[in-house]
Amino acid sequence: MPCTRPILLLKIEMKKNKSQVATTSLENKNQNSNRILFFIIFLISFIVFANSIPNGYNLDDELVTNNHPLTSQGLKSIGEIFTSPYYKDDMGYTYGYRPIVHLSFAIEHQVFGENPQVSHFINVVLFALSVLLFLKLLLRIVGEEQKMIAVIAAIFFAVHPIHSEVVASIKNRDELLAFLFSMFAALFLLKYYEKGKWQSLIWVAILFSIGMLSKKSIFSMTIVLPSILILTKSISWKKLFYIYIALSLPSALISSELSLSRFTLLSVVSAALIFGIYYFKLIVLSGKKSWKFILDDFNFWLISISMLLVFLLVNSYFFLIPVLYFLLFFSVFQKEEKGMYLLTIVSALIGLRFNHVEFVYYSLIVLTNSYIIGRINKEKVNFYFYPFYLFTLFVLVFLNPKIDLLPAIFSIVLFVWLYNKKVLFGLFFSFLILILAFLIGGSINNFGVLMLTFSLLTLLADFVRHQKIKKIASLFSIISIFFLPQIISHFDNNVSKKSENIGIKLNSKKTQKSALNTIFQEGRHLEYVENTLVEKHTFNETIGTGFSTIGEYSKLMIFPKELSFYYGFSKVKTVGLDNVLVMISFVFHLGLFFFAIWQLTKRPILAIGIGWYLLSILLFSNWFELVAGMVGERLAFTASAGFSLFLGCILIWVKPEFNFKKPKYLEGFVLVILLLFALKLIQRNSEWKNKLTLMSNDIKHLQNSAQANNLLAINYISNSNHLDTVNLAIKHFKNALTVYPDFFNVNFDLALTYMSINDTMNAIKYFERTIQLDPSFPEPFYKLVLVYDSKKDWDNYYRISKQLFKFNKDPNSFIIWARANLEKNRPLKAKIILKEGAKKYPDNKDITFCLKDLESKHW
C-alpha cells in the first residue's frame, strides 16, 4: 500500500512526458511542413516573375535610376538623398519624399553599377520576400487549424497579374519596399502583443517608418494592423494605446509633410478608427453592455468623430478643437447624453466666439440627432440605421455648407418642441420638410439637406419603435441608403460646365483640388488628361468618380484581363451618381462593408480581409488625393493582399476541408484559376520588356486614352527618325487629339513632328492651334517666325511677332518684333522697340548690336 502512491505518480509523470514528446513532435512536424511551404511559395513567387529579369528600363525609371542625379553617384550622395525631394526638375518644381527608395538604388549602384537586369532581379527577390512575410503574418494570425486560409491567400497574392506593374517596373520598387517593411513591422507587432517587450514596439515604429519613407501608400495599415489584434486577440486598452503611439503617430507625422493641422487630422482619424473598432468589439460584439448603453455611447462615438473631421475640414488651423474633443470623449464616454450635449454647446460657443457659423451649424445637427436618438434609447435600434447615419454625416462633411443661422435655429427649436409635445406633430413636420425638400429642390440649398437629414432620421427612429413594422423600417432604411446619391444630386447646386476651350498643357503646374483638400498630398500637380477632376466638378461627380475608380480596381482584382500602363481621360473620366457602373460599384462596395460587419463575430479573419482591402483602396479613390491616370495598378498592391485574404476565407468557408494535396472539384477549379493568373502574369511581364513593347501592346485597348496615345507617339519619335516610325507617331498624336482636341502638348509635338519631315502646312496649322490654347508659351511663336521667315511671308511674320511681343517680352521678342516692323518699312517703330529692349535688358549684346546696326543706317 505505501508503494502505490509513488508508482501512481510515476505513471502520471510518464504520461506527461509522452504528451510533451507528442506535442514537441507535432510542433517539429509543423515547423518542417512550414519550411517546405515557405520554400514552395518563394519558388512560385520567383518563377512567375523570373521572365521580367532580362527586361530593360521602362516607364518613369529615370525617377530612380538610369543616370539619375542622386542614385547614380552611389553612396556618395547619401546626405543629399535624405535632404532632397523624390522628384525635382530644372525649373525647381518638386514633389514627394521617398529617401529609402533612392537609398536602395544608391546602394545597388555602388555595388553592381547601373544595370537594368540587376534592378529587375532585386525587385523579384523583394517581391518573393514580401509574399513570404505576408504568409508568415497570416499563419501567425489564423494558426495551424486554419493554415489553408493563409496558403490560398499567399498563392493568390503571388500570382495575381495586377502585380506585374509593381515588380516588372523598376521604378515601382517604392511599393515593394513599403509593403515589405509594413510586414516586418506587423510581425514585431505580434511579438510585442505576445511578450510585451518594449524593444519590439520600438522596432514596429522604426520598420513602419522606413516603409512610410519608401511610399505613403501603406498608411491604411496603421488601422489594419491594430484591428487584426483587436478582432483576433484579447488586447488591453493600454497595450492598444502604446501600439497607436508607436505605429500611427510616426506615420501621421511622415504623411503630414510637417503640416501641424494635417498631422492632427491624420492622428485623430487613426485614433478614432482604431479605438472605435476596439469599443465596437467590447460593447457590441462581446455583449457585455446593455442596449441602452450601446445606443448612448455608440451614437456619441459617431457624432464625436464626425465633428472632429468637420472642424478640421472647415478650418484647418483649428487643430486644437479635435484634440479637445478626442480627450473629452474618453472622459464622458460613459456619461450617457449629458456629455454629448455639453460638447455640442461648447462647439457652438467656439463657433460664435470665432465668428464661424459652420461650427454652430454642425453643433445644431449633432444636438438634434442626439435628441432623436435619445427618444428611442430604450429600444433596439435597427441595424441599418447607423450606416445610414454615418453616410449622411459623410455627405454633410463634403457639402461644408454656409447657411443663415436664425432659420436653422428656429426650425430645429420648432421641430424639438413639436416632437416633444406629441410624436405625431413631429412626424408631420418631418414629412412636410421632406416634401418641401423635393419640391423646392436647389432653392433651399444645403438647409434643405439639413432638414431632410433629421427628417429621415426621425422617420427611421419612430419606425423602429414599433415592433410590428420593424421589417418595413429595415427595408426603408436600406432603400434610403441606395437612393441617397440621387437626393444628393438633386440638391447639388455647384454645377459648372466645363469650358469648351480648356487650354491645358502638362507643364502648367495648375493647382489640383480634391474633396478633402489633398490630405495625403505627396504626388505632383496633374492636368485634365491625367485626371479629369482637376477641372470644375460637382459634389455629385466627386462621389460618382470615386465609386467609378474603386469599381475599376475591383474589376481588375476579379477579372485582370485588360491591364494598362496608363488609364486617364477618357479611359476613366468624371461621372455622376446616375451612371450605371457607378451604382453597381456603390452597391458592391457597400455590400462588402455590410458583409464584413455581419461576419465580424463568426469569421473575423474574413472581415479583416475586407477591411484591409477597402481601407487600402479608398486611399486611391480620388477622394483624398487625385491620382495620375485616375487609376494605377501599382496602387492596388497593398489592397490586393487584403483581397487575397478575403478570397482564402471565402474558399475555406465554402469548403472547410479544402486541400490542394487531395484536390477535388473546388480545388481543381481554384488551381485552374491560379494557373490562368500565373500565365497571364508571365505574359504581362514580357510586355514590360521596354517602353515601346509595353505601349504598342496596350494601345490596342487604350484608343480612348489621350495620354496613352501621346506617350506612345513620343516614344516612337525618340526611338527612330525613320519615316514609317514618324508616321506612326503622327497617327497616335492624332488619336490623342480625337479624344481631347485641346491637348496642348500633343498639338505642339505634332507640329514639331510635321516640321521634322518638312510638312510646313501642317506644322503651321498645329503651331497656330498651340498658340490659341496657350499664348503665354513662347516656343510655337519662335517656330512660326522661322517658318514665315523662310517663306518670306512677311504679313504672317508681322502678325505672329506682334502676338509674341504682346505675351512674351523677352530679349528675342524685342528683336523679332523690331525685324517685323522693318520688313513693313517702319524703321522708326523698330528703333523705338529696340531702345525699349536695350533699356529693359542693358546687358543683352544682341539687342545692342541690332540697335547700333539700325542707327548706323540713319533710319
Number of C-alpha atoms within 10 A of each C-alpha: 4 6 7 9 10 10 11 11 11 12 12 12 12 12 12 12 12 12 12 12 12 12 12 12 12 12 12 12 12 13 12 12 11 16 12 12 15 19 12 14 21 21 12 18 25 22 16 24 29 17 20 26 21 14 21 19 22 20 19 14 17 14 19 25 24 16 13 16 13 22 28 22 17 21 20 14 16 17 11 13 21 15 10 17 15 19 16 14 8 6 6 7 13 16 16 18 25 23 21 20 26 28 22 19 26 27 18 21 20 16 11 12 16 20 14 19 16 17 26 26 22 17 27 27 17 19 26 25 20 26 28 23 22 24 25 19 19 22 19 13 19 15 13 13 8 16 16 23 29 25 21 25 26 26 21 24 25 28 25 25 27 29 23 26 24 22 27 30 26 30 24 22 27 27 25 26 24 27 29 25 23 28 27 20 26 26 23 22 24 21 16 20 20 10 9 13 12 11 11 19 23 17 20 27 23 17 22 29 26 22 30 28 21 26 27 23 26 26 27 23 23 24 25 23 22 25 22 20 17 23 21 16 11 9 15 11 13 9 13 19 15 13 22 21 16 21 30 28 22 20 28 27 18 19 24 21 16 11 13 14 19 24 22 23 23 23 21 22 21 22 21 20 16 23 21 17 17 22 19 17 17 15 18 17 14 11 11 12 12 12 17 17 18 22 22 22 23 19 20 24 21 17 23 22 20 20 24 21 18 22 23 19 20 16 13 17 13 14 18 14 18 22 16 12 19 18 11 15 20 11 11 17 16 15 15 18 21 11 17 25 18 13 22 23 17 16 22 20 16 16 19 14 10 9 11 16 19 22 24 23 23 26 23 21 21 25 21 20 20 19 18 21 20 17 16 16 18 15 15 15 21 17 10 18 20 15 16 21 21 14 13 20 21 14 18 20 20 16 16 14 17 14 15 11 13 9 11 18 14 10 14 19 14 14 22 16 13 17 21 14 11 10 14 13 16 21 19 16 19 23 17 14 21 19 13 15 23 15 11 12 18 18 12 18 18 21 21 19 26 22 24 23 20 24 24 20 22 23 19 24 23 18 21 21 19 12 12 10 11 17 14 14 23 18 11 17 25 15 12 17 18 15 12 16 19 14 17 20 20 16 22 19 17 14 13 10 10 10 9 7 10 15 18 18 23 16 12 13 13 15 11 18 18 16 19 14 14 17 20 20 19 19 17 17 23 24 23 25 30 27 25 23 27 19 19 15 18 20 22 23 22 22 26 23 26 26 28 30 27 25 21 20 24 21 14 18 19 10 13 16 13 11 19 20 19 24 25 24 23 21 20 21 22 22 23 24 24 14 13 12 16 23 20 14 21 22 15 14 18 15 12 16 16 14 14 21 18 13 14 18 15 10 17 19 24 25 27 25 25 25 25 26 25 21 19 26 23 18 22 22 24 26 23 19 22 30 23 21 25 29 26 22 21 20 23 27 26 25 26 26 24 26 27 25 28 24 19 23 25 15 19 16 14 10 12 13 12 18 14 15 7 9 13 11 8 15 17 13 12 16 14 12 13 18 13 15 22 23 16 20 24 20 17 24 25 19 21 24 20 15 21 20 14 20 24 17 16 20 18 9 12 22 18 21 26 29 31 29 27 24 20 23 29 20 16 23 18 12 12 11 14 10 11 11 17 21 18 15 25 23 15 25 27 20 22 27 19 15 19 19 17 22 26 23 17 30 26 20 22 27 26 21 22 20 18 13 13 11 13 17 12 16 26 20 15 21 24 19 19 27 22 14 19 17 19 14 15 18 15 25 25 16 17 21 23 13 19 18 15 10 11 12 12 17 13 16 24 23 13 23 24 20 17 27 20 13 14 17 14 14 18 17 23 24 21 23 26 30 22 26 21 17 16 13 11 14 20 15 15 26 21 13 22 26 18 14 23 21 13 13 15 12 10 14 12 14 24 19 13 19 21 14 11 18 13 9 8 8 10
